[in-house]
């Protein structure tokens, strides 16, 4: 059965949605389904880099399609930005998918020319001692907060947006490097935040706030 966007209010199992307008003017939507007490995620819009999570890359999708998760994963929060997406599960794990070459989904164990078109666990999960409670995604970097109040960021550190020191001879201080994939980094953010318990993070285009 085809489900048209204009008729989406006729389907009572949809309980929320996220609308994304990326820098190219394309629109992507995601929403939760709570049908039969089993949460599912649907997406539609531009999926050129796999950011829809439907196991294939599509330039345009106007009919909501289910995002394919590993078995027994219960999604509780959704994140979408530019060419990437993410989902937080009920057990505190963060799943990511979308464009792999610009850093927002981390440095995956794949070629930088291959995008992730289905949810895959964040590659740095073993380096995060607590359960992730919040996250934010941008074009070239992302971040998360765990239940211990720690904050972690990954991606491209141009302009210092990951929150840790840049070497004086590193060109990423003022601009993004030519080979983005090789410059993808991950770290816990320290400094003055070591004594703070962080509860939320928001990643802008070239900056981060908590």
C-alpha positions in Angstrom: 0.0 0.0 0.0 1.4 3.4 -1.0 1.5 6.0 1.7 1.5 9.6 0.5 2.9 12.4 2.5 -0.3 14.4 2.2 -2.2 11.6 3.8 0.2 10.9 6.7 -2.2 12.3 9.4 -4.6 9.5 8.5 -2.1 7.0 10.0 -2.4 7.2 13.8 0.7 5.1 14.5 3.0 8.1 13.6 3.8 9.8 16.9 6.5 12.3 15.9 8.8 13.5 13.1 12.0 15.4 12.5 12.2 17.7 9.4 15.6 18.3 7.9 16.4 21.1 5.4 20.0 20.7 4.3 22.3 23.2 2.7 21.3 22.0 -0.8 17.6 22.9 -0.1 16.5 19.3 -0.1 14.1 18.1 2.5 14.3 14.9 4.5 11.9 13.6 7.1 12.0 10.9 9.7 9.4 9.7 12.1 8.7 7.1 14.8 6.0 4.5 14.6 4.6 3.0 17.7 2.4 0.5 16.0 1.6 -2.6 18.2 4.0 -1.2 20.9 7.0 -2.0 18.7 8.9 1.2 17.7 10.0 1.5 14.1 11.6 4.3 12.2 10.6 5.6 8.8 12.4 8.0 6.5 11.9 9.7 3.1 13.4 12.5 1.0 16.9 12.7 -0.4 19.0 9.6 0.3 21.8 10.1 -2.2 24.4 9.2 0.4 22.5 6.5 2.3 21.2 8.9 5.0 17.7 7.4 4.7 18.9 4.1 6.1 16.9 1.9 3.8 19.8 -0.3 2.6 20.1 1.6 -0.7 21.0 5.1 -2.0 18.1 7.0 -3.6 18.1 10.5 -5.0 14.5 11.0 -4.0 12.0 9.1 -2.0 8.5 10.5 -1.5 6.9 7.5 0.2 7.9 6.7 3.8 10.0 3.6 4.0 11.1 1.7 7.1 14.7 2.0 8.3 16.3 -1.4 8.7 17.8 -1.9 12.1 19.7 -4.9 13.6 17.4 -7.3 15.4 16.1 -6.4 18.9 17.1 -2.7 18.6 14.5 -0.3 20.2 15.0 3.3 18.9 14.3 6.1 21.4 15.8 9.2 19.7 16.5 10.3 16.1 19.1 12.6 14.7 19.4 13.9 11.1 21.6 16.5 9.5 22.9 17.2 6.0 24.1 13.8 4.6 24.0 11.7 7.8 21.6 10.3 10.4 21.7 8.6 13.8 19.5 6.8 16.3 19.9 6.2 20.0 18.7 2.9 21.2 17.0 2.1 24.6 20.2 0.5 25.8 22.4 3.6 25.2 24.0 2.6 21.9 24.3 5.1 19.1 23.7 3.9 15.5 24.8 6.0 12.5 24.4 6.0 8.7 24.9 8.2 5.7 27.9 9.8 4.0 31.2 8.4 5.3 33.8 10.7 3.8 33.1 13.9 5.8 33.4 12.7 9.4 29.9 13.0 10.9 29.4 9.3 11.3 33.0 8.7 12.4 35.8 6.8 10.8 34.2 3.5 9.7 36.2 0.4 8.8 35.4 0.9 5.2 36.6 2.9 2.2 35.9 6.6 2.3 34.1 6.1 -1.0 31.5 3.8 0.5 28.6 5.3 2.3 26.6 3.5 5.1 23.0 3.0 3.8 21.8 1.2 7.0 22.2 1.8 10.7 25.7 0.8 12.0 26.9 1.1 15.6 29.2 4.1 16.2 32.7 2.9 15.8 33.9 4.6 19.0 31.3 3.0 21.3 33.8 0.9 23.2 35.6 4.2 24.2 32.6 5.6 25.9 32.2 4.1 29.4 28.7 5.3 30.1 25.4 5.0 28.2 24.8 7.6 25.6 21.8 9.8 26.4 22.0 12.5 23.8 23.7 13.3 20.5 23.9 15.9 17.7 25.0 15.6 14.1 26.3 18.2 11.7 27.9 18.1 8.2 31.5 17.4 9.2 31.3 16.6 12.9 29.0 15.1 15.6 29.0 14.6 19.3 27.3 12.8 22.1 26.8 12.9 25.9 26.8 9.9 28.2 25.0 9.4 31.5 28.2 10.2 33.4 28.1 13.7 32.1 31.0 13.2 29.7 31.0 14.7 26.2 32.6 13.1 23.1 33.1 14.5 19.6 34.2 13.1 16.3 34.8 14.3 12.8 36.9 17.1 11.2 38.5 19.5 13.7 38.5 22.5 11.4 38.1 25.8 13.4 38.5 23.7 16.6 34.9 22.6 16.6 35.7 19.2 18.1 36.8 21.0 21.3 40.4 19.9 21.6 43.7 21.4 20.8 44.9 21.9 17.2 48.6 22.0 16.5 50.0 25.3 15.2 51.1 23.6 12.0 47.7 22.0 11.4 45.9 23.8 8.5 42.6 22.6 9.9 42.9 25.5 12.4 41.5 27.9 9.8 40.1 25.6 7.1 39.1 22.1 6.4 41.8 19.8 5.1 41.8 18.5 1.5 41.6 14.8 2.5 38.8 14.8 5.0 38.6 11.1 5.7 42.2 10.9 6.9 41.6 13.8 9.3 38.6 12.2 11.1 39.3 12.3 14.8 37.5 11.1 18.0 38.1 12.4 21.6 36.6 13.0 24.9 36.3 16.8 25.4 38.1 17.9 28.6 39.5 21.2 29.8 37.0 23.2 31.8 34.4 20.6 31.1 36.2 17.9 33.2 34.4 19.1 36.3 31.0 19.7 34.7 28.2 17.2 34.1 27.0 17.8 30.6 23.4 16.9 29.7 23.0 18.1 26.1 25.1 18.9 23.0 24.3 20.7 19.8 26.6 20.7 16.7 26.4 23.7 14.4 28.0 24.0 11.0 31.5 24.9 12.3 30.9 25.1 16.1 29.5 23.2 19.0 27.5 24.3 22.1 26.5 22.4 25.2 
